[in-house]
Every structure is written in structure tokens, then in C-alpha cells.
Amino acid sequence: AMQTLKLADYEALRDETSFLSAISPNVSSSGQLIAGNNNYPTSVNGVGTEYLDIRQLTVENGDMFTEADIQSSAKVCVIGKTIVDNLFPDGSDPVGKIIRFNKIPFRVVGVLKAKGYNSMGQDQDAVVLAPYTTVMKRLLAVTYLQGVFASALTEDMTDYATDEISTILRRNHKLKASDNDDFTIRTQQELSTMLNSTTDLMTTLLACIAGISLVVGGIGIMNIMYVSVTERTREIGLRMSIGAKGIDILAQFLIESILISVTGGLIGVVFGVGAALVVNGVAHFPIYIQPWSVVLSFAVCTVTGVFFGWYPAKKAAQLDPIEAIRYE
């Protein structure tokens, strides 16, 4: 781990930045949590009081530890729902109880409101938060920070905030203009850009598969309609002989092919939405079905029906009625 981030850096950022709404140091230590006969492997995150705002967490039961606890490196902690369920399975109130982390006793002062899983499938409730000073001194015995969490005032100000943090840290670390940064700044935007490029690739891949399916399905429709025209040549001849025009025959076969493809589309939409809901329920994957995608799929079905039904229907409309009636 980089050991260049010191408490002085955090203090400078806290006091001097103008684009940050909240900032908190971060140090973490992993080990076993024990309460009575129950234990649970996890890590304790040493943070400041503003960490709750940054990660949008709320204390549901009890209180968050205070600045005074941070000053005195108090052995207090706030725990998430998963920790409560594993350490206090009998349903007793954990607030005020003592839990041990790597043999060091911590008093539980609060329980966080449940957040569930995040988009990466990580449990957001398996958290233990303690004052960063406590984790640094009593658990890790280090004088450096592993990181600093911060949130910008608004999303648009992220770049300004990043530049500002970079400037302050470079000045604090006495880096010359020619020196490289001895720290890294990661923003949510980078993460989302990376995720977006992955999802874009997936979308393109799925679009290719869908395109191939459409062409194969379309050829299927075309064949069925072509056979249908051949088998119903006499019917077409009869209709023409009692006054049906070419356009009527064309319309009849086109409507049939559109109905076939739209019915297929309907079945597809039902299965697609069903599968999405099942994945959502089983894998906790956040899935949102946009209404326009359903409308688009029907439009594509109709176009496929028209496109592949046109040739057989045109063939049917061009039949000679006399020949058609004679056709066996």
C-alpha cells in the first residue's frame, strides 16, 4: 500500500477545498469479529463522521460515533445489518453490547439502515465502521491513511474537485513540476465510463445476435408464406375470378405475415420481460425495462413481417386467375 497519505493531507483537504461537500479518511483492517459464541470474518473500516454522507448511509438504531470519539480514539463502532444477523442471531439489540475484533473490544453505538447489494453484487450491509484514529492506532499501528473518500458538491464539479485535491496533495508532498503524483485519484466517472464501455460491448453483441435471429426468423416467415401461396393457388384464382384485385391478394398475404411476426414478437416480449424479472429476483441484478424497447421490438417485428412477406404476397398478386383455378 502507498504510505504517502498522512493525516495532515486529510486535514489540508478538509480545510482548504471548496468543491467538496464531505470528506473522510479511510483505513481498514480485516479479521474476525466475535460476540459470545458467534463469529464473522470481516474488516473494520476506520472513517470520519462524514463518511455516512459520502456513502449515503443512515443510522437506524443508536447513534454515529462523534468527533470526540475520533479525538480520543474511542473503541466504539457502528455495524451493518449483515453483521447484526451473524453476531446477534437471537434478535437482541446490539446497541451498547461489546464485540471483539482481533481480541480488541469495541462497543456498538449504532446500527446502519440496510442497503442490500450494490450493482457489483457486493453486500453493502457487511460493514463495521469505527473512528479512523482507533483503527490506525489500536488495530494497524500505522501513521498513514490508506485512502480518503470525498464527495463533490455536484456531479459537474467532479473534475474541479479532482484538480483541487491534486494541487493540494502535490503541494503538501513537496513534489516538483517534473515529479509524478505519489497518489492516485479515482472518480465514480472513471468507474462508470469503464462499466459503460463493457455494457456497450454487451449491447452490440446482443444486437448482433438479435439481428441474426431476425434474419433467420424472417427467412422462415418467407418460406412459410411462399408455401402458403403455392398451396392456396386455387383459392387465389377463385378470389380473383369473383373480382378480387391484385392489391387485395397482396394485402391478404402481407397481413398474414405481419400477424405471424407480431405474434412471435408478443411471445418474445413476454419471455424477455419474464426472464428479466427472474434474473432480478434471483441474482439481485438491477434491471430496468424501458417502455420504448418494447415498442421498438414490435416495430421491428412488423417491419420484418412486411419485408419478408412482400415477395410471396407479390407473387400471389401476379398470378393469372385462369391458370390459378386450373392449378392442382
Summary of the structure (lengths in Angstrom):
residues: 328
radius of gyration: 33.0
end to end distance: 84.8
largest distance: 103.3
contacts: 957
relative contact order: 0.11
helix: 54%
strand: 19%
